[in-house]
Amino acid sequence: MTDQEILDAVNVVMEEEVTPALQSHGGGGNVTNVNNGIVYIELEGGCKGCPGARMTMKNGIETLLKERVPAVKEVVDITDHV
């Protein structure tokens, strides 16, 4: 898959599965880029600065995206959690 194809597939999973879960906790997330199968996501709202954000990103979002879009190699949190 090209990075654009990965981005398109990831955006579908984000819209249908990830975003509703994040919104239920007052947060959200945006895919900012895909480069060589690495997906860059910025969290927002209640997720920004949340102590559980790292676990959510790696154990939740990354795991789900890798299952749904096997071309995803890694998910990187680019959120400024300050």
PyMOL commands that set and color helices and strands:
alter all, ss='L'
color gray80, all
select helices_A, chain A and resi 3-23+53-68
alter helices_A, ss='H'
color red, helices_A
select strands_A, chain A and resi 27-35+38-45+74-77
alter strands_A, ss='S'
color yellow, strands_A
deselect
rebuild
show_as cartoon
